[in-house]
Amino acid sequence: MPQAPSTGSCLIRDLSIAHRNTQILWTEAGRDLARDTRYTGEESLTIFVDKRKLSKRSEGSDPSTNSSSVTLETLHQLAASYFIDRDSTLRRLHHIQIASTAIKVTETRTGPLGCSNYDNLDSVSSVLVQSPENKIQLQGLQVLLPDYLQERFVQAALSYIACNSEGEFICKDNDCWCHCGPKFPECNCPSMDIQAMEENLLRITETWKAYNIDFEESDEFKFFMKRLPMNYFLNTSTIMHLWTMDSNFQRRYEQLENSMKQLFLKAQKIVHKLFSLSKRCHKQPVISLPRQRTSTYWLTRIQSFLYCNENGLLGSFSEETHSCTCPNDQVVCTSFLPCTVGDAAACLSCAPDNRTRCGACNTGYMLSQGLCKPEVAESTDHYIGFETDLQDLEMKYLLQKTDRRIEVHAIFISNDMRLNSWFDPSWRKRMLLTLKSNKYKSSLVHMILGLSLQICLTKNSTLEPVLAVYVNPFGGSHSESWFMPVSENSFPDWERTKLDLPLQCYNWSLTLGNKWKTFFETVHIYLRSRIKSSGPNGNESIYYEPLEFIDPSRNLGYMKINNIQVFGYSMHFDPEAIRDLILQLDYPYTQGSQDSALLQLLEIRDRVNKLSPPGQRRLDLFSCLLRHRLKLSTSEVVRIQSALQAFNAKLPNTVDYDTTKLCS
């Protein structure tokens, strides 16, 4: 046991040997004397010993080796020699600590220099040890104390060691912690250690980002992207197949995966330590770990590079919606998507002059307007025509020029107004553009591509025209028309162009094009007006409805419509041939002709309904065709639709769809 130094200039030395789960030999030589001004410092050596590990290593060790033949007696001898030869003793203890996990050594010096040969050193800590053991019994100086002081001594000693004199050490339900004093509310919270671990997690996140960037910028990734075919659309399955065929790219991805796994395991260990250290902190740490990017992420990422990388911006591609989400709504990042190739109804190859459209189809299918359709569709062409050779750009040019080659000569009908005549527009006016094909041109059906009106206002008029358009596909009553949702859900809006005339004349045009074209027989146009007025700031316009009855002295202006045109094209239609198909449902001419008739009627139904206006569900235009162009009764239409639905359910790989009823 050490003795107190004989001179006041030397440090008070404190020697302890602690046995984990067993006992602590506690010696506090001259602790009270250290508080005297004659003694100016304190020095201590603590050896924590796990006797179970020590005994196991001693039993299975080779006696010839120094590090593995350590016994408790050896440690006692080394501890005693600490005050005789400090440097050699610490060196030997450190070697033992490195070679064995059975001991931990702590050396602490505080105060000015005493008998040590170290210079300019206030505190030395060889090994920082935090002992998590729950049951520790102290032996040594406390056995000299009376029984009633021993428990208090052990409690005070534990609080001094485990709580750094900032709280009272408490053990309960197999858990130990410090009951913090009022001056040290965070004594259970090692803030410096927690901060260091949080900084480590931030560095791991930065490393995670760097690994992914390095993968994207690697030669293997760039070379793989260059080898991807661009002449047809690549889904994730196709990209994955090409991925497995590229061994260099596969090895580079495996390297990324291994790096990410090691990084994630390192982060997990830090997180577990962080939670353990901060479980009694008043403020819990906020932990955010990056998620490992799977192969599915990289497949979608590759699609984004291929199809959402225009105008210097990289968007995010969705194979489900076949569209891009761009980082800035004002700048489009979507490039033209090539056609999809595959088996059956999918395309065989894209068109060489326009890769967005199909150029050739698989066996059993025919090419129609860039799409592949069953060859049975050829037989429907002599029943009803559907297509035009006009492309979108050509069609838009002809509509802008109001070219007469695409003008449909419809009859203008209105009881409320006349063309080229001024009228008071303060209440609703109704106009019709009708073809009466169901009466006079039964061999044609018509497709609408756009509308054009030339509207003039008197000078200084405060009225603003408002147009509502309804389309009747094949005739019948006005209630069997659908409302055109102008400027809603990506539907086109009116375009107004100022005309070079003395009056305030504008050309109002609505362009549908191939995307929104549909059947029409009659176009119903309702014109109402709203009063345009300046807002309170004078910079903006506000609108309000005119009164139903206006004082003639408060006339708001007059209006006239110089001309109104509907643009589109007419298609062949043979009602007698379709009636003959329907007749074969009940009286088949030859064996199998009933199924053939049903197949052709299914094709006609689907192609007609496909041209229904935009909406959540398709309109049942096929029933309108049967009712108003074939003059069938409602019961006959229901019977035909039921037969088609039952036959369609028997066909392989077919999906039926719901429609909304339009015609009664």
Secondary structure per residue as TSV (DSSP state, phi and psi in degrees):
chain	resnum	aa	ss	phi	psi
A	1	M	-	360.0	139.0
A	2	P	-	-72.3	155.2
A	3	Q	-	-109.3	153.9
A	4	A	-	-65.6	142.3
A	5	P	-	-65.0	153.0
A	6	S	S	-82.6	-19.0
A	7	T	S	-112.0	148.3
A	8	G	T	-72.8	-13.8
A	9	S	T	-83.6	-14.1
A	10	C	S	-84.5	158.6
A	11	L	-	-76.2	146.7
A	12	I	E	-74.9	127.1
A	13	R	E	-107.3	139.3
A	14	D	E	-127.9	120.3
A	15	L	E	-114.4	131.2
A	16	S	E	-137.9	142.1
A	17	I	E	-123.1	118.6
A	18	A	E	-106.1	133.1
A	19	H	E	-108.6	115.4
A	20	R	E	-65.2	135.9
A	21	N	T	63.7	6.0
A	22	T	S	-128.2	-77.1
A	23	Q	-	-156.6	164.8
A	24	I	E	-124.2	127.4
A	25	L	E	-88.8	110.7
A	26	W	E	-110.3	122.5
A	27	T	-	-128.6	125.1
A	28	E	-	-124.7	79.1
A	29	A	T	-78.3	116.6
A	30	G	T	69.3	27.3
A	31	R	T	-61.5	-42.6
A	32	D	T	-67.9	-34.0
A	33	L	G	-66.3	-23.9
A	34	A	G	-66.1	-22.3
A	35	R	G	-77.7	-12.0
A	36	D	S	-73.7	146.6
A	37	T	T	-69.0	-16.0
A	38	R	T	-72.0	-24.9
A	39	Y	-	-106.7	126.5
A	40	T	-	-110.9	15.1
A	41	G	-	-171.0	-177.9
A	42	E	E	-151.2	141.5
A	43	E	E	-136.8	137.0
A	44	S	E	-140.8	150.3
A	45	L	E	-127.9	126.3
A	46	T	E	-124.1	130.7
A	47	I	E	-118.0	113.7
A	48	F	E	-89.8	126.7
A	49	V	E	-123.2	128.9
A	50	D	E	-98.0	100.1
A	51	K	H	-64.6	-29.6
A	52	R	H	-65.4	-47.8
A	53	K	H	-65.7	-37.1
A	54	L	H	-64.9	-42.3
A	55	S	H	-68.8	-36.3
A	56	K	H	-66.0	-44.2
A	57	R	H	-67.3	-36.3
A	58	S	H	-67.8	-36.4
A	59	E	H	-70.6	-37.7
A	60	G	T	-100.9	14.6
A	61	S	S	-97.9	166.1
A	62	D	-	-90.5	122.1
A	63	P	T	-61.7	-18.7
A	64	S	T	-75.5	-16.8
A	65	T	-	-94.3	138.7
A	66	N	T	-74.0	-42.9
A	67	S	T	-69.0	-31.9
A	68	S	T	-95.4	-9.1
A	69	S	S	-101.0	28.7
A	70	V	-	-73.8	134.3
A	71	T	-	-122.0	169.0
A	72	L	H	-62.3	-34.7
A	73	E	H	-64.7	-39.1
A	74	T	H	-60.2	-42.8
A	75	L	H	-64.5	-39.1
A	76	H	H	-61.5	-41.7
A	77	Q	H	-65.4	-41.8
A	78	L	H	-64.4	-40.3
A	79	A	H	-64.0	-38.0
A	80	A	H	-67.8	-32.5
A	81	S	G	-80.9	-1.7
A	82	Y	G	-58.6	-39.8
A	83	F	G	-81.1	-15.2
A	84	I	T	-88.9	-50.9
A	85	D	S	-134.9	86.2
A	86	R	H	-63.5	-49.4
A	87	D	H	-62.2	-48.2
A	88	S	H	-64.2	-38.6
A	89	T	H	-63.9	-46.5
A	90	L	H	-64.0	-39.7
A	91	R	H	-60.6	-44.0
A	92	R	H	-65.8	-42.3
A	93	L	H	-63.1	-40.3
A	94	H	H	-66.1	-38.9
A	95	H	H	-61.7	-42.5
A	96	I	H	-64.4	-40.8
A	97	Q	H	-63.9	-38.7
A	98	I	H	-67.8	-41.3
A	99	A	H	-76.6	-19.5
A	100	S	-	-139.1	143.9
A	101	T	S	-92.1	11.8
A	102	A	S	-82.6	-18.9
A	103	I	E	-130.5	156.1
A	104	K	E	-134.4	136.5
A	105	V	E	-116.1	134.0
A	106	T	E	-129.8	130.1
A	107	E	E	-124.9	130.1
A	108	T	E	-133.6	132.5
A	109	R	E	-129.5	133.1
A	110	T	E	-132.1	154.5
A	111	G	S	92.9	-179.0
A	112	P	S	-73.5	175.5
A	113	L	-	-64.8	143.5
A	114	G	-	-124.9	-111.7
A	115	C	S	-90.3	4.4
A	116	S	-	-79.9	156.2
A	117	N	S	-94.1	11.2
A	118	Y	-	-81.9	144.9
A	119	D	-	-110.7	143.6
A	120	N	S	51.0	48.9
A	121	L	-	-133.7	118.9
A	122	D	S	-90.8	-33.8
A	123	S	-	-146.3	134.1
A	124	V	-	-124.5	132.2
A	125	S	B	-134.0	104.5
A	126	S	S	-67.0	-48.9
A	127	V	S	-137.4	127.5
A	128	L	-	-86.2	119.0
A	129	V	-	-121.4	129.1
A	130	Q	-	-116.2	115.0
A	131	S	-	-92.1	114.3
A	132	P	-	-88.3	7.8
A	133	E	-	-65.5	145.8
A	134	N	S	-92.9	-32.2
A	135	K	-	-117.6	111.9
A	136	I	-	-130.9	126.8
A	137	Q	-	-109.8	134.8
A	138	L	E	-99.1	131.2
A	139	Q	E	-130.0	152.0
A	140	G	E	134.1	-115.0
A	141	L	G	-65.2	-30.3
A	142	Q	G	-68.2	-23.1
A	143	V	G	-69.2	-17.8
A	144	L	G	-81.9	-15.6
A	145	L	S	-83.5	156.2
A	146	P	-	-61.2	157.9
A	147	D	H	-58.4	-38.6
A	148	Y	H	-72.6	-12.7
A	149	L	H	-100.3	-16.0
A	150	Q	H	-64.6	-44.4
A	151	E	H	-64.2	-41.3
A	152	R	H	-64.8	-35.9
A	153	F	H	-66.1	-45.9
A	154	V	H	-60.1	-43.9
A	155	Q	H	-61.1	-44.4
A	156	A	H	-66.3	-39.3
A	157	A	H	-65.4	-44.4
A	158	L	H	-63.6	-41.4
A	159	S	H	-63.1	-35.9
A	160	Y	H	-69.0	-42.6
A	161	I	H	-75.6	-54.0
A	162	A	H	-81.5	-29.1
A	163	C	H	-111.7	3.8
A	164	N	T	56.1	33.3
A	165	S	T	61.8	21.1
A	166	E	S	-103.6	-2.5
A	167	G	E	-170.9	-177.1
A	168	E	E	-106.0	126.6
A	169	F	E	-74.3	126.6
A	170	I	E	-130.4	137.1
A	171	C	E	-123.1	131.7
A	172	K	E	-158.2	135.6
A	173	D	T	52.7	49.7
A	174	N	T	58.5	30.6
A	175	D	E	-142.4	139.5
A	176	C	E	-124.5	142.7
A	177	W	E	-156.3	177.9
A	178	C	E	-105.2	127.6
A	179	H	E	-84.3	103.5
A	180	C	E	-67.3	145.6
A	181	G	-	-76.0	164.7
A	182	P	T	-62.2	-27.2
A	183	K	T	-85.1	-11.5
A	184	F	-	-131.9	70.5
A	185	P	T	-65.4	-21.0
A	186	E	T	-109.4	33.9
A	187	C	T	-66.6	-23.1
A	188	N	T	-87.7	2.4
A	189	C	-	-120.7	98.7
A	190	P	-	-75.2	87.3
A	191	S	H	-62.1	-37.0
A	192	M	H	-65.8	-42.8
A	193	D	H	-65.3	-41.6
A	194	I	H	-63.3	-44.1
A	195	Q	H	-61.7	-40.8
A	196	A	H	-62.9	-39.7
A	197	M	H	-69.6	-38.3
A	198	E	H	-62.6	-39.3
A	199	E	H	-65.5	-35.7
A	200	N	H	-63.4	-39.6
A	201	L	H	-65.1	-38.2
A	202	L	H	-63.0	-41.4
A	203	R	H	-65.3	-35.5
A	204	I	H	-64.5	-40.4
A	205	T	H	-62.3	-41.9
A	206	E	H	-64.7	-39.4
A	207	T	H	-65.5	-39.3
A	208	W	H	-58.0	-45.9
A	209	K	H	-63.9	-41.3
A	210	A	H	-63.6	-40.3
A	211	Y	H	-60.3	-44.0
A	212	N	H	-67.8	-39.1
A	213	I	H	-65.0	-42.4
A	214	D	H	-61.2	-36.5
A	215	F	H	-66.1	-44.3
A	216	E	H	-65.7	-32.3
A	217	E	T	-93.7	4.1
A	218	S	S	-72.2	155.6
A	219	D	H	-63.3	-36.1
A	220	E	H	-63.2	-41.1
A	221	F	H	-67.1	-45.1
A	222	K	H	-64.5	-41.0
A	223	F	H	-67.2	-37.1
A	224	F	H	-63.7	-42.1
A	225	M	H	-63.6	-38.2
A	226	K	H	-67.2	-30.0
A	227	R	H	-83.1	-9.3
A	228	L	S	-69.7	133.9
A	229	P	-	-67.7	140.1
A	230	M	-	-110.1	-2.4
A	231	N	S	-88.2	2.7
A	232	Y	S	-156.2	161.8
A	233	F	-	-72.7	137.1
A	234	L	-	-107.6	114.9
A	235	N	-	-84.4	174.9
A	236	T	H	-64.7	-32.7
A	237	S	H	-65.4	-41.7
A	238	T	H	-66.4	-43.2
A	239	I	H	-62.9	-39.5
A	240	M	H	-64.4	-37.9
A	241	H	H	-63.6	-44.6
A	242	L	H	-66.0	-32.7
A	243	W	H	-60.7	-48.9
A	244	T	H	-66.8	-21.2
A	245	M	H	-82.4	-14.2
A	246	D	-	-102.0	99.2
A	247	S	H	-67.3	-37.5
A	248	N	H	-64.1	-44.7
A	249	F	H	-66.1	-36.7
A	250	Q	H	-65.6	-42.3
A	251	R	H	-64.6	-39.1
A	252	R	H	-65.0	-37.0
A	253	Y	H	-69.4	-38.4
A	254	E	H	-62.9	-35.9
A	255	Q	H	-63.2	-42.1
A	256	L	H	-62.7	-43.7
A	257	E	H	-60.2	-45.2
A	258	N	H	-63.0	-41.5
A	259	S	H	-63.3	-39.4
A	260	M	H	-68.4	-37.8
A	261	K	H	-64.2	-44.2
A	262	Q	H	-62.8	-41.2
A	263	L	H	-64.9	-38.8
A	264	F	H	-69.6	-40.1
A	265	L	H	-63.4	-39.8
A	266	K	H	-63.0	-42.7
A	267	A	H	-65.5	-38.3
A	268	Q	H	-61.6	-42.9
A	269	K	H	-61.9	-42.6
A	270	I	H	-64.4	-40.0
A	271	V	H	-64.5	-43.2
A	272	H	H	-61.1	-43.5
A	273	K	H	-64.6	-39.0
A	274	L	H	-64.3	-42.8
A	275	F	H	-66.3	-38.1
A	276	S	H	-64.9	-41.8
A	277	L	H	-73.8	-31.1
A	278	S	H	-101.4	10.2
A	279	K	T	-66.5	-21.8
A	280	R	T	-113.7	17.8
A	281	C	-	-79.4	149.2
A	282	H	S	-67.6	-33.4
A	283	K	S	-116.3	120.2
A	284	Q	-	-81.8	144.0
A	285	P	-	-70.0	147.6
A	286	V	-	-93.9	118.0
A	287	I	-	-114.3	126.6
A	288	S	-	-133.5	111.2
A	289	L	-	-104.5	136.8
A	290	P	-	-68.6	142.0
A	291	R	-	-84.9	141.7
A	292	Q	-	-69.3	132.8
A	293	R	-	-81.4	121.4
A	294	T	-	-82.2	174.1
A	295	S	H	-63.3	-31.6
A	296	T	H	-61.3	-40.0
A	297	Y	H	-60.8	-44.6
A	298	W	H	-70.8	-30.6
A	299	L	H	-63.8	-45.0
A	300	T	H	-66.6	-35.6
A	301	R	H	-63.0	-40.8
A	302	I	H	-65.1	-41.5
A	303	Q	H	-60.5	-37.5
A	304	S	H	-64.5	-40.6
A	305	F	H	-62.4	-35.1
A	306	L	H	-76.9	-42.1
A	307	Y	H	-119.0	-7.3
A	308	C	S	-130.8	49.1
A	309	N	-	-134.0	40.9
A	310	E	-	-97.7	158.5
A	311	N	T	58.6	28.1
A	312	G	T	75.5	9.8
A	313	L	-	-119.9	140.4
A	314	L	-	-104.2	118.5
A	315	G	-	-97.3	-166.2
A	316	S	E	-121.9	124.3
A	317	F	E	-92.5	140.7
A	318	S	E	-119.2	115.9
A	319	E	T	-71.1	-27.5
A	320	E	T	-65.7	-46.0
A	321	T	T	-94.5	-6.8
A	322	H	T	57.1	43.8
A	323	S	E	-147.7	168.9
A	324	C	E	-110.8	146.4
A	325	T	E	-107.1	112.7
A	326	C	-	-90.5	150.2
A	327	P	S	-68.9	-22.1
A	328	N	S	-133.5	120.4
A	329	D	T	-62.3	-24.4
A	330	Q	T	-81.3	-16.5
A	331	V	S	-118.8	127.8
A	332	V	-	-86.1	129.1
A	333	C	-	-105.9	-1.3
A	334	T	-	-83.3	128.6
A	335	S	-	-94.2	172.1
A	336	F	-	-71.8	122.3
A	337	L	-	-77.8	129.2
A	338	P	-	-70.3	165.6
A	339	C	-	-69.4	161.1
A	340	T	-	-97.5	126.0
A	341	V	B	-105.5	157.2
A	342	G	-	170.3	-157.6
A	343	D	S	-94.1	171.7
A	344	A	T	55.0	-123.5
A	345	A	T	-75.0	-9.3
A	346	A	S	-70.1	162.7
A	347	C	E	-74.4	150.3
A	348	L	E	-84.7	-40.4
A	349	S	E	-158.0	153.2
A	350	C	E	-78.9	160.1
A	351	A	-	-67.9	135.3
A	352	P	S	-65.4	-30.7
A	353	D	S	-88.6	-16.8
A	354	N	-	-151.8	98.2
A	355	R	T	-70.5	-8.5
A	356	T	T	-78.6	-13.0
A	357	R	S	-115.1	155.6
A	358	C	E	-75.5	144.0
A	359	G	E	-111.6	-25.0
A	360	A	E	-152.3	148.7
A	361	C	E	-113.9	163.0
A	362	N	-	-72.7	167.5
A	363	T	T	-60.2	133.7
A	364	G	T	95.0	-1.0
A	365	Y	E	-130.0	152.1
A	366	M	E	-117.8	152.6
A	367	L	E	-86.8	127.8
A	368	S	E	-144.9	111.5
A	369	Q	T	54.4	42.7
A	370	G	T	80.1	4.1
A	371	L	E	-123.2	154.8
A	372	C	E	-98.1	128.4
A	373	K	E	-131.3	153.5
A	374	P	E	-55.5	146.0
A	375	E	G	-63.0	-20.1
A	376	V	G	-60.8	-20.7
A	377	A	G	-66.4	-23.9
A	378	E	G	-59.3	-35.0
A	379	S	G	-72.2	-13.8
A	380	T	G	-87.3	-9.7
A	381	D	T	-64.9	-31.4
A	382	H	T	-83.0	-5.1
A	383	Y	T	-87.8	-50.4
A	384	I	B	-153.1	136.3
A	385	G	-	-91.2	152.8
A	386	F	-	-129.5	-32.8
A	387	E	-	-103.2	164.5
A	388	T	-	-136.1	155.2
A	389	D	S	-82.4	-3.6
A	390	L	-	-71.5	129.5
A	391	Q	-	-91.4	167.0
A	392	D	H	-61.1	-46.1
A	393	L	H	-65.2	-43.3
A	394	E	H	-64.0	-42.3
A	395	M	H	-63.6	-42.8
A	396	K	H	-63.4	-38.5
A	397	Y	H	-64.8	-45.0
A	398	L	H	-64.7	-36.4
A	399	L	H	-69.0	-39.5
A	400	Q	H	-64.5	-34.4
A	401	K	T	-87.7	1.4
A	402	T	T	46.2	49.4
A	403	D	-	-66.4	135.2
A	404	R	G	-73.4	-12.1
A	405	R	G	-68.9	-21.6
A	406	I	G	-114.1	13.1
A	407	E	E	-83.8	132.4
A	408	V	E	-99.6	124.8
A	409	H	-	-80.8	87.9
A	410	A	-	-94.0	156.5
A	411	I	E	-87.9	130.1
A	412	F	E	-90.5	127.5
A	413	I	E	-132.8	129.8
A	414	S	-	-161.0	132.4
A	415	N	S	-90.8	-8.7
A	416	D	S	-99.0	-18.3
A	417	M	-	-161.5	169.8
A	418	R	-	-128.7	152.5
A	419	L	T	-68.9	147.2
A	420	N	T	62.2	23.6
A	421	S	-	-127.3	136.7
A	422	W	-	-71.4	143.5
A	423	F	B	-147.8	160.9
A	424	D	-	-86.9	113.1
A	425	P	-	-92.9	22.5
A	426	S	S	-74.0	-6.1
A	427	W	S	-137.9	174.8
A	428	R	-	-69.3	139.3
A	429	K	E	-118.6	144.3
A	430	R	E	-117.8	133.0
A	431	M	E	-132.6	149.9
A	432	L	E	-126.6	141.0
A	433	L	E	-120.5	107.3
A	434	T	E	-127.4	151.9
A	435	L	-	-106.6	-21.5
A	436	K	-	53.4	36.7
A	437	S	H	-65.6	-30.2
A	438	N	H	-69.0	-11.0
A	439	K	H	-108.7	-44.6
A	440	Y	H	-110.3	-20.4
A	441	K	-	-133.0	65.8
A	442	S	T	-70.7	-13.4
A	443	S	T	-92.3	9.5
A	444	L	E	-133.9	144.9
A	445	V	E	-121.7	159.8
A	446	H	E	-129.0	148.8
A	447	M	E	-117.7	134.0
A	448	I	E	-97.9	133.0
A	449	L	E	-113.7	-20.7
A	450	G	E	178.9	170.1
A	451	L	E	-130.0	153.3
A	452	S	E	-146.1	131.5
A	453	L	E	-131.5	141.6
A	454	Q	E	-110.4	109.7
A	455	I	E	-114.1	131.7
A	456	C	E	-118.8	147.7
A	457	L	E	-126.0	150.7
A	458	T	-	-69.1	159.1
A	459	K	T	-61.5	139.5
A	460	N	T	63.0	22.6
A	461	S	-	-70.3	140.8
A	462	T	-	-101.3	11.9
A	463	L	E	-92.6	148.5
A	464	E	E	-127.0	122.1
A	465	P	E	-68.6	143.1
A	466	V	E	-130.1	124.6
A	467	L	E	-113.4	134.1
A	468	A	E	-120.6	129.0
A	469	V	E	-119.1	132.1
A	470	Y	E	-121.8	144.0
A	471	V	E	-121.1	127.9
A	472	N	E	-103.8	118.1
A	473	P	S	-73.3	-42.3
A	474	F	S	-135.3	21.8
A	475	G	-	99.2	-172.0
A	476	G	S	98.2	-167.7
A	477	S	-	-77.7	167.5
A	478	H	G	-65.0	-28.1
A	479	S	G	-66.5	-14.9
A	480	E	G	-97.0	29.5
A	481	S	-	-108.9	154.9
A	482	W	E	-111.0	145.4
A	483	F	E	-81.1	132.6
A	484	M	-	-82.7	113.5
A	485	P	-	-80.0	71.0
A	486	V	T	-60.3	131.3
A	487	S	T	64.8	17.5
A	488	E	S	-115.2	137.6
A	489	N	T	51.1	52.3
A	490	S	T	68.0	6.9
A	491	F	-	-72.1	142.9
A	492	P	-	-61.3	156.7
A	493	D	-	-112.9	166.1
A	494	W	-	-66.6	140.5
A	495	E	E	-112.9	126.8
A	496	R	E	-109.2	132.2
A	497	T	E	-126.5	127.7
A	498	K	E	-72.5	130.1
A	499	L	-	-95.6	149.2
A	500	D	S	-82.7	73.2
A	501	L	S	-130.6	157.6
A	502	P	S	-60.0	-30.8
A	503	L	S	-88.2	173.7
A	504	Q	E	-83.5	84.0
A	505	C	E	-110.9	137.3
A	506	Y	E	-131.0	144.6
A	507	N	E	-97.0	114.6
A	508	W	E	-95.5	121.2
A	509	S	E	-129.9	141.4
A	510	L	E	-125.8	114.3
A	511	T	E	-104.4	117.4
A	512	L	-	-92.0	-45.5
A	513	G	H	69.9	-171.2
A	514	N	H	-64.8	-30.6
A	515	K	H	-68.5	-38.9
A	516	W	H	-115.1	9.4
A	517	K	-	-63.4	153.8
A	518	T	E	-161.6	170.6
A	519	F	E	-68.0	147.6
A	520	F	-	-150.1	146.9
A	521	E	S	-119.3	-41.5
A	522	T	E	-140.0	137.8
A	523	V	E	-110.4	122.1
A	524	H	E	-99.9	121.9
A	525	I	E	-118.2	123.7
A	526	Y	E	-110.0	123.7
A	527	L	E	-108.0	123.5
A	528	R	E	-131.1	166.6
A	529	S	E	-125.1	152.8
A	530	R	E	-128.4	152.2
A	531	I	E	-88.3	127.4
A	532	K	E	-95.8	128.8
A	533	S	E	-140.7	155.3
A	534	S	E	-76.3	144.0
A	535	G	-	-75.0	179.1
A	536	P	T	-63.2	-28.5
A	537	N	T	-87.4	-14.3
A	538	G	S	85.7	-12.7
A	539	N	S	-95.0	-15.6
A	540	E	S	-124.5	158.4
A	541	S	E	-106.3	143.1
A	542	I	E	-122.8	152.9
A	543	Y	E	-124.8	145.4
A	544	Y	E	-148.4	155.7
A	545	E	-	-73.9	138.6
A	546	P	-	-73.2	157.0
A	547	L	-	-67.6	150.0
A	548	E	S	-64.2	-37.0
A	549	F	S	-120.0	118.5
A	550	I	-	-112.8	138.5
A	551	D	-	-60.9	126.5
A	552	P	G	-54.0	-29.5
A	553	S	G	-71.1	-15.1
A	554	R	G	-108.2	43.9
A	555	N	-	-64.6	132.2
A	556	L	-	-95.2	2.1
A	557	G	-	122.2	165.0
A	558	Y	-	-117.7	166.1
A	559	M	E	-141.8	152.2
A	560	K	E	-146.0	152.1
A	561	I	E	-112.4	115.0
A	562	N	E	-74.1	-44.8
A	563	N	E	-154.6	160.3
A	564	I	E	-144.6	128.7
A	565	Q	E	-133.0	149.7
A	566	V	E	-118.0	135.0
A	567	F	E	-112.6	144.0
A	568	G	E	170.6	-150.8
A	569	Y	E	-154.9	159.4
A	570	S	E	-104.5	149.2
A	571	M	E	-128.3	153.9
A	572	H	E	-65.8	139.9
A	573	F	B	-146.1	127.7
A	574	D	-	-120.3	91.6
A	575	P	H	-64.5	-32.8
A	576	E	H	-68.3	-36.9
A	577	A	H	-67.5	-36.7
A	578	I	H	-69.7	-37.2
A	579	R	H	-61.8	-36.9
A	580	D	H	-65.7	-36.4
A	581	L	H	-62.5	-43.9
A	582	I	H	-65.0	-35.6
A	583	L	H	-64.2	-31.6
A	584	Q	H	-70.1	-15.0
A	585	L	H	-65.6	-34.9
A	586	D	H	-98.7	-31.8
A	587	Y	S	-130.4	78.5
A	588	P	-	-64.0	134.4
A	589	Y	S	-72.8	-42.5
A	590	T	S	-132.4	171.6
A	591	Q	T	-66.3	127.6
A	592	G	T	88.6	-8.0
A	593	S	H	-69.6	-25.9
A	594	Q	H	-64.6	-46.3
A	595	D	H	-63.2	-39.1
A	596	S	H	-63.1	-41.7
A	597	A	H	-64.5	-41.7
A	598	L	H	-63.5	-40.7
A	599	L	H	-60.9	-43.5
A	600	Q	H	-69.7	-38.8
A	601	L	H	-65.8	-38.4
A	602	L	H	-59.4	-43.8
A	603	E	H	-63.5	-43.2
A	604	I	H	-63.4	-44.7
A	605	R	H	-57.6	-48.2
A	606	D	H	-67.7	-38.5
A	607	R	H	-71.0	-34.5
A	608	V	H	-69.0	-48.1
A	609	N	H	-67.7	-25.1
A	610	K	H	-63.6	-24.4
A	611	L	T	-91.1	19.0
A	612	S	S	-73.4	157.2
A	613	P	-	-66.8	167.7
A	614	P	S	-64.9	145.0
A	615	G	S	170.3	175.6
A	616	Q	S	-68.2	-35.7
A	617	R	S	-129.4	149.1
A	618	R	E	-69.3	148.9
A	619	L	E	-81.1	147.9
A	620	D	-	-83.3	73.6
A	621	L	H	-71.0	-26.2
A	622	F	H	-62.7	-39.9
A	623	S	H	-64.8	-36.4
A	624	C	H	-63.7	-39.4
A	625	L	H	-62.2	-44.0
A	626	L	H	-66.3	-39.2
A	627	R	H	-71.6	-45.5
A	628	H	H	-105.4	-18.7
A	629	R	T	-104.5	-24.6
A	630	L	S	-104.7	-6.5
A	631	K	-	59.8	36.0
A	632	L	-	-83.6	154.0
A	633	S	-	-76.2	165.6
A	634	T	H	-62.6	-39.9
A	635	S	H	-65.0	-38.7
A	636	E	H	-65.3	-39.8
A	637	V	H	-63.5	-42.3
A	638	V	H	-64.3	-40.2
A	639	R	H	-65.0	-42.8
A	640	I	H	-65.7	-43.2
A	641	Q	H	-63.5	-38.6
A	642	S	H	-65.4	-41.1
A	643	A	H	-63.9	-41.0
A	644	L	H	-66.2	-39.5
A	645	Q	H	-66.8	-40.9
A	646	A	H	-67.0	-40.7
A	647	F	H	-67.6	-39.1
A	648	N	H	-64.1	-33.9
A	649	A	H	-67.4	-24.6
A	650	K	H	-82.8	-18.7
A	651	L	S	-74.6	145.1
A	652	P	T	-74.4	144.4
A	653	N	T	56.2	38.3
A	654	T	-	-114.6	144.8
A	655	V	-	-123.8	119.1
A	656	D	-	-82.1	163.4
A	657	Y	-	-135.1	154.3
A	658	D	-	-87.7	145.9
A	659	T	E	-126.7	159.5
A	660	T	E	-101.2	131.8
A	661	K	-	-70.6	133.7
A	662	L	-	-117.1	-44.7
A	663	C	-	-105.6	141.6
A	664	S	-	-81.4	360.0
